[in-house]
Amino acid sequence: MLYKNSNSLISEKKRKTSGHLNKVSRGFSLIELLVAIAIMGILSSIILVSLGSARTKARLGRVQSQMSALHPHLIMCINDGYSIDYSATAPAVDASMCVSTTATFPALSVNWVYTTSTAGTYAAIGEGKTVTCSETGCITTDTP
């Protein structure tokens, strides 16, 4: 085939020698799709694990806040002349903090419960941690 200029001749040769230029792309292969799905699965599992630990830390922070708020309430009971019942059993949610008052223990986060209290100290246990609060502050330790 003769062409008027040499550029047309070169482009015709390219068309004949490289067959992939004329092929129509039909999408991704099965292997490519499976690899992409596997990568997304791995990434989503990493994200879910990190979100789970963030939720646990958030619940621990909430319990620490609730427990540290108990001390000022108990001091107010004493200042108002009410006695505090440090019984051998754990205080219940909505149980009276001070004798003959309506002040009650706040509800703790899910999976957390109050534990045995001693004079001047209250504790809560849950999710492998123990939060112990006294007049000096709260301490968080791992539960054995």
ABEGO torsion letter per residue (X at the ends): XBBABAAAAAAAAAAAABAAAABBBAEBBAAAAAAAAAAAAAAAAAAAAAAAAAAAAAAAAAAAAAAAAAAAAAAAAAAAGBBBBBBABBBBBGBBABBGBABBBBBBBBGBBBBBBBBGBBBBBEGGBBBBBBAAEBBBBBBX
